Amino acid sequence: MKLHPDTDVKQAAYNTLGAIAMQGCGPGADLRLGESCAVIGLGLLGQLTCLLLRAAGVRVVGIDIDPAMVGSAAKHCR
């Protein structure tokens, strides 16, 4: 699919990553408003997943072995 000439390419690059993150929180996860979910791995996809889940009203617990990723997720996924 072609992008519109006025599209910001830097933002458009997140489309596929967002779709991958949404796939993980789709109907198979069966998450509902007010439930809790653990996201293991807080790299780019993990943080996008956290943001999507929070936007859907799910309480999110993020887990990663890298303290820098945990700090980044805490800063961006509030």
PyMOL Python script that loads the backbone (N, CA, C, O; Angstrom):
from pymol import cmd

cmd.read_pdbstr("""\
ATOM      1  N   MET A   1       0.838  -1.163   0.000  1.00  0.00           N
ATOM      2  CA  MET A   1       0.000   0.000   0.000  1.00  0.00           C
ATOM      3  C   MET A   1       0.893   1.239   0.000  1.00  0.00           C
ATOM      4  O   MET A   1       1.863   1.312   0.754  1.00  0.00           O
ATOM      5  N   LYS A   2       0.567   2.188  -0.829  1.00  0.00           N
ATOM      6  CA  LYS A   2       1.350   3.420  -0.909  1.00  0.00           C
ATOM      7  C   LYS A   2       0.874   4.414   0.142  1.00  0.00           C
ATOM      8  O   LYS A   2      -0.309   4.488   0.476  1.00  0.00           O
ATOM      9  N   LEU A   3       1.827   5.166   0.643  1.00  0.00           N
ATOM     10  CA  LEU A   3       1.513   6.223   1.600  1.00  0.00           C
ATOM     11  C   LEU A   3       1.168   7.511   0.859  1.00  0.00           C
ATOM     12  O   LEU A   3       1.667   7.773  -0.236  1.00  0.00           O
ATOM     13  N   HIS A   4       0.321   8.287   1.469  1.00  0.00           N
ATOM     14  CA  HIS A   4      -0.010   9.606   0.929  1.00  0.00           C
ATOM     15  C   HIS A   4       1.260  10.450   0.955  1.00  0.00           C
ATOM     16  O   HIS A   4       2.038  10.344   1.903  1.00  0.00           O
ATOM     17  N   PRO A   5       1.493  11.282  -0.054  1.00  0.00           N
ATOM     18  CA  PRO A   5       2.726  12.095  -0.098  1.00  0.00           C
ATOM     19  C   PRO A   5       2.940  12.988   1.124  1.00  0.00           C
ATOM     20  O   PRO A   5       4.080  13.327   1.440  1.00  0.00           O
ATOM     21  N   ASP A   6       1.875  13.370   1.810  1.00  0.00           N
ATOM     22  CA  ASP A   6       2.013  14.235   2.986  1.00  0.00           C
ATOM     23  C   ASP A   6       2.278  13.467   4.279  1.00  0.00           C
ATOM     24  O   ASP A   6       2.413  14.077   5.340  1.00  0.00           O
ATOM     25  N   THR A   7       2.355  12.153   4.206  1.00  0.00           N
ATOM     26  CA  THR A   7       2.525  11.313   5.398  1.00  0.00           C
ATOM     27  C   THR A   7       3.915  11.497   6.004  1.00  0.00           C
ATOM     28  O   THR A   7       4.917  11.545   5.291  1.00  0.00           O
ATOM     29  N   ASP A   8       3.956  11.597   7.323  1.00  0.00           N
ATOM     30  CA  ASP A   8       5.225  11.641   8.046  1.00  0.00           C
ATOM     31  C   ASP A   8       5.770  10.218   8.117  1.00  0.00           C
ATOM     32  O   ASP A   8       5.214   9.371   8.816  1.00  0.00           O
ATOM     33  N   VAL A   9       6.845   9.959   7.402  1.00  0.00           N
ATOM     34  CA  VAL A   9       7.378   8.601   7.282  1.00  0.00           C
ATOM     35  C   VAL A   9       7.839   8.052   8.633  1.00  0.00           C
ATOM     36  O   VAL A   9       7.722   6.851   8.880  1.00  0.00           O
ATOM     37  N   LYS A  10       8.356   8.905   9.500  1.00  0.00           N
ATOM     38  CA  LYS A  10       8.807   8.452  10.817  1.00  0.00           C
ATOM     39  C   LYS A  10       7.634   7.904  11.636  1.00  0.00           C
ATOM     40  O   LYS A  10       7.789   6.906  12.339  1.00  0.00           O
ATOM     41  N   GLN A  11       6.480   8.539  11.554  1.00  0.00           N
ATOM     42  CA  GLN A  11       5.310   8.049  12.273  1.00  0.00           C
ATOM     43  C   GLN A  11       4.709   6.831  11.591  1.00  0.00           C
ATOM     44  O   GLN A  11       4.231   5.916  12.262  1.00  0.00           O
ATOM     45  N   ALA A  12       4.729   6.813  10.268  1.00  0.00           N
ATOM     46  CA  ALA A  12       4.167   5.686   9.524  1.00  0.00           C
ATOM     47  C   ALA A  12       4.942   4.399   9.787  1.00  0.00           C
ATOM     48  O   ALA A  12       4.391   3.307   9.647  1.00  0.00           O
ATOM     49  N   ALA A  13       6.200   4.512  10.161  1.00  0.00           N
ATOM     50  CA  ALA A  13       7.017   3.330  10.436  1.00  0.00           C
ATOM     51  C   ALA A  13       6.488   2.537  11.631  1.00  0.00           C
ATOM     52  O   ALA A  13       6.800   1.354  11.774  1.00  0.00           O
ATOM     53  N   TYR A  14       5.704   3.168  12.477  1.00  0.00           N
ATOM     54  CA  TYR A  14       5.163   2.486  13.656  1.00  0.00           C
ATOM     55  C   TYR A  14       3.909   1.676  13.345  1.00  0.00           C
ATOM     56  O   TYR A  14       3.453   0.916  14.199  1.00  0.00           O
ATOM     57  N   ASN A  15       3.344   1.811  12.162  1.00  0.00           N
ATOM     58  CA  ASN A  15       2.114   1.086  11.831  1.00  0.00           C
ATOM     59  C   ASN A  15       2.254  -0.416  11.999  1.00  0.00           C
ATOM     60  O   ASN A  15       1.431  -1.044  12.666  1.00  0.00           O
ATOM     61  N   THR A  16       3.281  -0.999  11.405  1.00  0.00           N
ATOM     62  CA  THR A  16       3.465  -2.441  11.476  1.00  0.00           C
ATOM     63  C   THR A  16       3.777  -2.877  12.903  1.00  0.00           C
ATOM     64  O   THR A  16       3.272  -3.900  13.364  1.00  0.00           O
ATOM     65  N   LEU A  17       4.602  -2.110  13.600  1.00  0.00           N
ATOM     66  CA  LEU A  17       4.925  -2.456  14.988  1.00  0.00           C
ATOM     67  C   LEU A  17       3.667  -2.399  15.856  1.00  0.00           C
ATOM     68  O   LEU A  17       3.458  -3.261  16.710  1.00  0.00           O
ATOM     69  N   GLY A  18       2.837  -1.390  15.634  1.00  0.00           N
ATOM     70  CA  GLY A  18       1.580  -1.291  16.378  1.00  0.00           C
ATOM     71  C   GLY A  18       0.665  -2.466  16.079  1.00  0.00           C
ATOM     72  O   GLY A  18      -0.006  -2.973  16.978  1.00  0.00           O
ATOM     73  N   ALA A  19       0.631  -2.902  14.835  1.00  0.00           N
ATOM     74  CA  ALA A  19      -0.203  -4.043  14.468  1.00  0.00           C
ATOM     75  C   ALA A  19       0.289  -5.320  15.147  1.00  0.00           C
ATOM     76  O   ALA A  19      -0.516  -6.140  15.589  1.00  0.00           O
ATOM     77  N   ILE A  20       1.597  -5.486  15.229  1.00  0.00           N
ATOM     78  CA  ILE A  20       2.157  -6.659  15.903  1.00  0.00           C
ATOM     79  C   ILE A  20       1.807  -6.622  17.391  1.00  0.00           C
ATOM     80  O   ILE A  20       1.425  -7.641  17.966  1.00  0.00           O
ATOM     81  N   ALA A  21       1.937  -5.453  18.011  1.00  0.00           N
ATOM     82  CA  ALA A  21       1.593  -5.322  19.435  1.00  0.00           C
ATOM     83  C   ALA A  21       0.107  -5.588  19.655  1.00  0.00           C
ATOM     84  O   ALA A  21      -0.269  -6.229  20.636  1.00  0.00           O
ATOM     85  N   MET A  22      -0.741  -5.098  18.746  1.00  0.00           N
ATOM     86  CA  MET A  22      -2.189  -5.318  18.877  1.00  0.00           C
ATOM     87  C   MET A  22      -2.541  -6.798  18.736  1.00  0.00           C
ATOM     88  O   MET A  22      -3.484  -7.274  19.368  1.00  0.00           O
ATOM     89  N   GLN A  23      -1.795  -7.521  17.917  1.00  0.00           N
ATOM     90  CA  GLN A  23      -2.051  -8.950  17.730  1.00  0.00           C
ATOM     91  C   GLN A  23      -1.905  -9.698  19.056  1.00  0.00           C
ATOM     92  O   GLN A  23      -2.653 -10.635  19.334  1.00  0.00           O
ATOM     93  N   GLY A  24      -0.937  -9.276  19.868  1.00  0.00           N
ATOM     94  CA  GLY A  24      -0.728  -9.924  21.157  1.00  0.00           C
ATOM     95  C   GLY A  24      -1.813  -9.631  22.176  1.00  0.00           C
ATOM     96  O   GLY A  24      -1.984 -10.397  23.124  1.00  0.00           O
ATOM     97  N   CYS A  25      -2.548  -8.545  22.005  1.00  0.00           N
ATOM     98  CA  CYS A  25      -3.617  -8.218  22.956  1.00  0.00           C
ATOM     99  C   CYS A  25      -4.991  -8.369  22.321  1.00  0.00           C
ATOM    100  O   CYS A  25      -5.965  -7.791  22.803  1.00  0.00           O
ATOM    101  N   GLY A  26      -5.075  -9.124  21.267  1.00  0.00           N
ATOM    102  CA  GLY A  26      -6.344  -9.306  20.558  1.00  0.00           C
ATOM    103  C   GLY A  26      -7.280 -10.290  21.252  1.00  0.00           C
ATOM    104  O   GLY A  26      -7.131 -10.558  22.444  1.00  0.00           O
ATOM    105  N   PRO A  27      -8.242 -10.825  20.505  1.00  0.00           N
ATOM    106  CA  PRO A  27      -9.270 -11.707  21.080  1.00  0.00           C
ATOM    107  C   PRO A  27      -8.699 -12.940  21.779  1.00  0.00           C
ATOM    108  O   PRO A  27      -9.295 -13.439  22.733  1.00  0.00           O
ATOM    109  N   GLY A  28      -7.566 -13.431  21.321  1.00  0.00           N
ATOM    110  CA  GLY A  28      -6.966 -14.607  21.947  1.00  0.00           C
ATOM    111  C   GLY A  28      -6.544 -14.369  23.385  1.00  0.00           C
ATOM    112  O   GLY A  28      -6.533 -15.295  24.195  1.00  0.00           O
ATOM    113  N   ALA A  29      -6.200 -13.139  23.702  1.00  0.00           N
ATOM    114  CA  ALA A  29      -5.790 -12.806  25.070  1.00  0.00           C
ATOM    115  C   ALA A  29      -6.999 -12.726  25.999  1.00  0.00           C
ATOM    116  O   ALA A  29      -6.863 -12.929  27.206  1.00  0.00           O
ATOM    117  N   ASP A  30      -8.171 -12.434  25.455  1.00  0.00           N
ATOM    118  CA  ASP A  30      -9.422 -12.350  26.214  1.00  0.00           C
ATOM    119  C   ASP A  30      -9.299 -11.450  27.437  1.00  0.00           C
ATOM    120  O   ASP A  30      -9.708 -11.820  28.537  1.00  0.00           O
ATOM    121  N   LEU A  31      -8.727 -10.258  27.233  1.00  0.00           N
ATOM    122  CA  LEU A  31      -8.579  -9.296  28.325  1.00  0.00           C
ATOM    123  C   LEU A  31      -9.754  -8.334  28.315  1.00  0.00           C
ATOM    124  O   LEU A  31     -10.255  -7.940  27.262  1.00  0.00           O
ATOM    125  N   ARG A  32     -10.181  -7.965  29.519  1.00  0.00           N
ATOM    126  CA  ARG A  32     -11.322  -7.063  29.652  1.00  0.00           C
ATOM    127  C   ARG A  32     -10.980  -5.899  30.562  1.00  0.00           C
ATOM    128  O   ARG A  32     -10.000  -5.931  31.307  1.00  0.00           O
ATOM    129  N   LEU A  33     -11.805  -4.879  30.484  1.00  0.00           N
ATOM    130  CA  LEU A  33     -11.637  -3.678  31.286  1.00  0.00           C
ATOM    131  C   LEU A  33     -11.462  -4.036  32.761  1.00  0.00           C
ATOM    132  O   LEU A  33     -12.271  -4.772  33.324  1.00  0.00           O
ATOM    133  N   GLY A  34     -10.408  -3.516  33.380  1.00  0.00           N
ATOM    134  CA  GLY A  34     -10.172  -3.730  34.801  1.00  0.00           C
ATOM    135  C   GLY A  34      -9.348  -4.962  35.133  1.00  0.00           C
ATOM    136  O   GLY A  34      -8.945  -5.136  36.283  1.00  0.00           O
ATOM    137  N   GLU A  35      -9.089  -5.819  34.157  1.00  0.00           N
ATOM    138  CA  GLU A  35      -8.264  -6.999  34.420  1.00  0.00           C
ATOM    139  C   GLU A  35      -6.794  -6.601  34.432  1.00  0.00           C
ATOM    140  O   GLU A  35      -6.440  -5.473  34.090  1.00  0.00           O
ATOM    141  N   SER A  36      -5.953  -7.535  34.827  1.00  0.00           N
ATOM    142  CA  SER A  36      -4.510  -7.297  34.868  1.00  0.00           C
ATOM    143  C   SER A  36      -3.803  -8.191  33.866  1.00  0.00           C
ATOM    144  O   SER A  36      -4.258  -9.293  33.559  1.00  0.00           O
ATOM    145  N   CYS A  37      -2.676  -7.694  33.361  1.00  0.00           N
ATOM    146  CA  CYS A  37      -1.895  -8.449  32.380  1.00  0.00           C
ATOM    147  C   CYS A  37      -0.421  -8.180  32.628  1.00  0.00           C
ATOM    148  O   CYS A  37      -0.037  -7.051  32.935  1.00  0.00           O
ATOM    149  N   ALA A  38       0.406  -9.208  32.496  1.00  0.00           N
ATOM    150  CA  ALA A  38       1.851  -9.046  32.589  1.00  0.00           C
ATOM    151  C   ALA A  38       2.441  -9.034  31.184  1.00  0.00           C
ATOM    152  O   ALA A  38       2.126  -9.897  30.364  1.00  0.00           O
ATOM    153  N   VAL A  39       3.289  -8.061  30.913  1.00  0.00           N
ATOM    154  CA  VAL A  39       4.010  -7.994  29.652  1.00  0.00           C
ATOM    155  C   VAL A  39       5.466  -8.303  29.966  1.00  0.00           C
ATOM    156  O   VAL A  39       6.123  -7.565  30.700  1.00  0.00           O
ATOM    157  N   ILE A  40       5.959  -9.393  29.408  1.00  0.00           N
ATOM    158  CA  ILE A  40       7.331  -9.822  29.674  1.00  0.00           C
ATOM    159  C   ILE A  40       8.199  -9.363  28.509  1.00  0.00           C
ATOM    160  O   ILE A  40       8.022  -9.801  27.373  1.00  0.00           O
ATOM    161  N   GLY A  41       9.131  -8.480  28.809  1.00  0.00           N
ATOM    162  CA  GLY A  41       9.979  -7.882  27.787  1.00  0.00           C
ATOM    163  C   GLY A  41       9.485  -6.482  27.482  1.00  0.00           C
ATOM    164  O   GLY A  41       8.395  -6.312  26.936  1.00  0.00           O
ATOM    165  N   LEU A  42      10.270  -5.487  27.827  1.00  0.00           N
ATOM    166  CA  LEU A  42       9.848  -4.099  27.683  1.00  0.00           C
ATOM    167  C   LEU A  42      10.665  -3.356  26.634  1.00  0.00           C
ATOM    168  O   LEU A  42      10.991  -2.180  26.800  1.00  0.00           O
ATOM    169  N   GLY A  43      10.988  -4.052  25.563  1.00  0.00           N
ATOM    170  CA  GLY A  43      11.594  -3.387  24.413  1.00  0.00           C
ATOM    171  C   GLY A  43      10.515  -2.575  23.714  1.00  0.00           C
ATOM    172  O   GLY A  43       9.478  -2.273  24.305  1.00  0.00           O
ATOM    173  N   LEU A  44      10.754  -2.227  22.475  1.00  0.00           N
ATOM    174  CA  LEU A  44       9.812  -1.393  21.740  1.00  0.00           C
ATOM    175  C   LEU A  44       8.429  -2.036  21.638  1.00  0.00           C
ATOM    176  O   LEU A  44       7.425  -1.381  21.917  1.00  0.00           O
ATOM    177  N   LEU A  45       8.365  -3.304  21.244  1.00  0.00           N
ATOM    178  CA  LEU A  45       7.065  -3.972  21.120  1.00  0.00           C
ATOM    179  C   LEU A  45       6.388  -4.135  22.475  1.00  0.00           C
ATOM    180  O   LEU A  45       5.171  -3.980  22.580  1.00  0.00           O
ATOM    181  N   GLY A  46       7.153  -4.444  23.503  1.00  0.00           N
ATOM    182  CA  GLY A  46       6.584  -4.583  24.835  1.00  0.00           C
ATOM    183  C   GLY A  46       5.986  -3.276  25.333  1.00  0.00           C
ATOM    184  O   GLY A  46       4.913  -3.268  25.935  1.00  0.00           O
ATOM    185  N   GLN A  47       6.683  -2.168  25.081  1.00  0.00           N
ATOM    186  CA  GLN A  47       6.163  -0.875  25.525  1.00  0.00           C
ATOM    187  C   GLN A  47       4.936  -0.454  24.724  1.00  0.00           C
ATOM    188  O   GLN A  47       4.003   0.128  25.278  1.00  0.00           O
ATOM    189  N   LEU A  48       4.931  -0.746  23.421  1.00  0.00           N
ATOM    190  CA  LEU A  48       3.729  -0.462  22.628  1.00  0.00           C
ATOM    191  C   LEU A  48       2.548  -1.298  23.125  1.00  0.00           C
ATOM    192  O   LEU A  48       1.417  -0.816  23.190  1.00  0.00           O
ATOM    193  N   THR A  49       2.824  -2.544  23.470  1.00  0.00           N
ATOM    194  CA  THR A  49       1.776  -3.416  24.004  1.00  0.00           C
ATOM    195  C   THR A  49       1.237  -2.867  25.313  1.00  0.00           C
ATOM    196  O   THR A  49       0.027  -2.863  25.535  1.00  0.00           O
ATOM    197  N   CYS A  50       2.128  -2.404  26.180  1.00  0.00           N
ATOM    198  CA  CYS A  50       1.698  -1.804  27.450  1.00  0.00           C
ATOM    199  C   CYS A  50       0.790  -0.598  27.204  1.00  0.00           C
ATOM    200  O   CYS A  50      -0.243  -0.451  27.857  1.00  0.00           O
ATOM    201  N   LEU A  51       1.177   0.258  26.264  1.00  0.00           N
ATOM    202  CA  LEU A  51       0.376   1.440  25.971  1.00  0.00           C
ATOM    203  C   LEU A  51      -1.005   1.061  25.447  1.00  0.00           C
ATOM    204  O   LEU A  51      -2.005   1.660  25.843  1.00  0.00           O
ATOM    205  N   LEU A  52      -1.065   0.071  24.559  1.00  0.00           N
ATOM    206  CA  LEU A  52      -2.349  -0.367  24.015  1.00  0.00           C
ATOM    207  C   LEU A  52      -3.235  -0.966  25.107  1.00  0.00           C
ATOM    208  O   LEU A  52      -4.433  -0.688  25.164  1.00  0.00           O
ATOM    209  N   LEU A  53      -2.643  -1.782  25.967  1.00  0.00           N
ATOM    210  CA  LEU A  53      -3.420  -2.405  27.043  1.00  0.00           C
ATOM    211  C   LEU A  53      -3.950  -1.351  28.017  1.00  0.00           C
ATOM    212  O   LEU A  53      -5.106  -1.410  28.437  1.00  0.00           O
ATOM    213  N   ARG A  54      -3.104  -0.396  28.368  1.00  0.00           N
ATOM    214  CA  ARG A  54      -3.561   0.663  29.285  1.00  0.00           C
ATOM    215  C   ARG A  54      -4.681   1.479  28.659  1.00  0.00           C
ATOM    216  O   ARG A  54      -5.627   1.868  29.343  1.00  0.00           O
ATOM    217  N   ALA A  55      -4.577   1.741  27.358  1.00  0.00           N
ATOM    218  CA  ALA A  55      -5.625   2.489  26.670  1.00  0.00           C
ATOM    219  C   ALA A  55      -6.941   1.721  26.663  1.00  0.00           C
ATOM    220  O   ALA A  55      -8.013   2.321  26.583  1.00  0.00           O
ATOM    221  N   ALA A  56      -6.859   0.391  26.747  1.00  0.00           N
ATOM    222  CA  ALA A  56      -8.052  -0.451  26.769  1.00  0.00           C
ATOM    223  C   ALA A  56      -8.582  -0.659  28.190  1.00  0.00           C
ATOM    224  O   ALA A  56      -9.568  -1.370  28.382  1.00  0.00           O
ATOM    225  N   GLY A  57      -7.935  -0.047  29.184  1.00  0.00           N
ATOM    226  CA  GLY A  57      -8.409  -0.159  30.558  1.00  0.00           C
ATOM    227  C   GLY A  57      -7.905  -1.370  31.308  1.00  0.00           C
ATOM    228  O   GLY A  57      -8.489  -1.775  32.313  1.00  0.00           O
ATOM    229  N   VAL A  58      -6.812  -1.955  30.815  1.00  0.00           N
ATOM    230  CA  VAL A  58      -6.217  -3.124  31.473  1.00  0.00           C
ATOM    231  C   VAL A  58      -5.068  -2.652  32.352  1.00  0.00           C
ATOM    232  O   VAL A  58      -4.272  -1.812  31.935  1.00  0.00           O
ATOM    233  N   ARG A  59      -4.977  -3.187  33.567  1.00  0.00           N
ATOM    234  CA  ARG A  59      -3.839  -2.890  34.438  1.00  0.00           C
ATOM    235  C   ARG A  59      -2.651  -3.704  33.949  1.00  0.00           C
ATOM    236  O   ARG A  59      -2.775  -4.907  33.720  1.00  0.00           O
ATOM    237  N   VAL A  60      -1.503  -3.060  33.787  1.00  0.00           N
ATOM    238  CA  VAL A  60      -0.344  -3.711  33.177  1.00  0.00           C
ATOM    239  C   VAL A  60       0.806  -3.793  34.175  1.00  0.00           C
ATOM    240  O   VAL A  60       1.119  -2.828  34.872  1.00  0.00           O
ATOM    241  N   VAL A  61       1.427  -4.972  34.223  1.00  0.00           N
ATOM    242  CA  VAL A  61       2.654  -5.184  34.987  1.00  0.00           C
ATOM    243  C   VAL A  61       3.734  -5.503  33.957  1.00  0.00           C
ATOM    244  O   VAL A  61       3.644  -6.509  33.254  1.00  0.00           O
ATOM    245  N   GLY A  62       4.749  -4.654  33.866  1.00  0.00           N
ATOM    246  CA  GLY A  62       5.835  -4.871  32.913  1.00  0.00           C
ATOM    247  C   GLY A  62       7.024  -5.526  33.590  1.00  0.00           C
ATOM    248  O   GLY A  62       7.400  -5.158  34.703  1.00  0.00           O
ATOM    249  N   ILE A  63       7.614  -6.504  32.906  1.00  0.00           N
ATOM    250  CA  ILE A  63       8.744  -7.266  33.455  1.00  0.00           C
ATOM    251  C   ILE A  63       9.876  -7.290  32.433  1.00  0.00           C
ATOM    252  O   ILE A  63       9.654  -7.593  31.260  1.00  0.00           O
ATOM    253  N   ASP A  64      11.088  -6.972  32.880  1.00  0.00           N
ATOM    254  CA  ASP A  64      12.258  -7.049  32.012  1.00  0.00           C
ATOM    255  C   ASP A  64      13.489  -7.215  32.895  1.00  0.00           C
ATOM    256  O   ASP A  64      13.510  -6.757  34.038  1.00  0.00           O
ATOM    257  N   ILE A  65      14.513  -7.875  32.358  1.00  0.00           N
ATOM    258  CA  ILE A  65      15.742  -8.062  33.137  1.00  0.00           C
ATOM    259  C   ILE A  65      16.656  -6.846  33.054  1.00  0.00           C
ATOM    260  O   ILE A  65      17.604  -6.726  33.830  1.00  0.00           O
ATOM    261  N   ASP A  66      16.377  -5.943  32.112  1.00  0.00           N
ATOM    262  CA  ASP A  66      17.193  -4.744  31.934  1.00  0.00           C
ATOM    263  C   ASP A  66      16.557  -3.566  32.683  1.00  0.00           C
ATOM    264  O   ASP A  66      15.485  -3.096  32.301  1.00  0.00           O
ATOM    265  N   PRO A  67      17.210  -3.093  33.740  1.00  0.00           N
ATOM    266  CA  PRO A  67      16.645  -1.972  34.505  1.00  0.00           C
ATOM    267  C   PRO A  67      16.394  -0.720  33.652  1.00  0.00           C
ATOM    268  O   PRO A  67      15.484   0.055  33.949  1.00  0.00           O
ATOM    269  N   ALA A  68      17.185  -0.518  32.605  1.00  0.00           N
ATOM    270  CA  ALA A  68      16.988   0.644  31.740  1.00  0.00           C
ATOM    271  C   ALA A  68      15.649   0.549  31.001  1.00  0.00           C
ATOM    272  O   ALA A  68      14.968   1.558  30.820  1.00  0.00           O
ATOM    273  N   MET A  69      15.276  -0.654  30.579  1.00  0.00           N
ATOM    274  CA  MET A  69      13.993  -0.859  29.888  1.00  0.00           C
ATOM    275  C   MET A  69      12.834  -0.645  30.860  1.00  0.00           C
ATOM    276  O   MET A  69      11.805  -0.079  30.491  1.00  0.00           O
ATOM    277  N   VAL A  70      12.999  -1.090  32.073  1.00  0.00           N
ATOM    278  CA  VAL A  70      11.959  -0.894  33.089  1.00  0.00           C
ATOM    279  C   VAL A  70      11.781   0.598  33.350  1.00  0.00           C
ATOM    280  O   VAL A  70      10.654   1.083  33.450  1.00  0.00           O
ATOM    281  N   GLY A  71      12.884   1.320  33.459  1.00  0.00           N
ATOM    282  CA  GLY A  71      12.813   2.769  33.677  1.00  0.00           C
ATOM    283  C   GLY A  71      12.177   3.494  32.499  1.00  0.00           C
ATOM    284  O   GLY A  71      11.385   4.418  32.682  1.00  0.00           O
ATOM    285  N   SER A  72      12.528   3.070  31.296  1.00  0.00           N
ATOM    286  CA  SER A  72      11.946   3.677  30.098  1.00  0.00           C
ATOM    287  C   SER A  72      10.442   3.418  30.023  1.00  0.00           C
ATOM    288  O   SER A  72       9.667   4.315  29.691  1.00  0.00           O
ATOM    289  N   ALA A  73      10.039   2.193  30.334  1.00  0.00           N
ATOM    290  CA  ALA A  73       8.608   1.859  30.315  1.00  0.00           C
ATOM    291  C   ALA A  73       7.862   2.642  31.392  1.00  0.00           C
ATOM    292  O   ALA A  73       6.752   3.118  31.156  1.00  0.00           O
ATOM    293  N   ALA A  74       8.463   2.776  32.568  1.00  0.00           N
ATOM    294  CA  ALA A  74       7.822   3.527  33.638  1.00  0.00           C
ATOM    295  C   ALA A  74       7.630   4.989  33.237  1.00  0.00           C
ATOM    296  O   ALA A  74       6.636   5.615  33.605  1.00  0.00           O
ATOM    297  N   LYS A  75       8.580   5.524  32.486  1.00  0.00           N
ATOM    298  CA  LYS A  75       8.507   6.921  32.049  1.00  0.00           C
ATOM    299  C   LYS A  75       7.473   7.107  30.943  1.00  0.00           C
ATOM    300  O   LYS A  75       6.721   8.081  30.963  1.00  0.00           O
ATOM    301  N   HIS A  76       7.425   6.195  29.985  1.00  0.00           N
ATOM    302  CA  HIS A  76       6.575   6.380  28.805  1.00  0.00           C
ATOM    303  C   HIS A  76       5.208   5.754  28.904  1.00  0.00           C
ATOM    304  O   HIS A  76       4.302   6.158  28.175  1.00  0.00           O
ATOM    305  N   CYS A  77       5.025   4.799  29.760  1.00  0.00           N
ATOM    306  CA  CYS A  77       3.760   4.052  29.788  1.00  0.00           C
ATOM    307  C   CYS A  77       2.897   4.406  30.991  1.00  0.00           C
ATOM    308  O   CYS A  77       2.176   3.550  31.504  1.00  0.00           O
ATOM    309  N   ARG A  78       2.955   5.623  31.440  1.00  0.00           N
ATOM    310  CA  ARG A  78       2.150   6.031  32.593  1.00  0.00           C
ATOM    311  C   ARG A  78       0.747   6.274  32.214  1.00  0.00           C
ATOM    312  O   ARG A  78      -0.071   6.625  33.065  1.00  0.00           O
TER     313      ARG A  78
END
""", "prot")
cmd.dss("prot")
cmd.show_as("cartoon", "prot")
cmd.util.cbc("prot")
cmd.orient("prot")
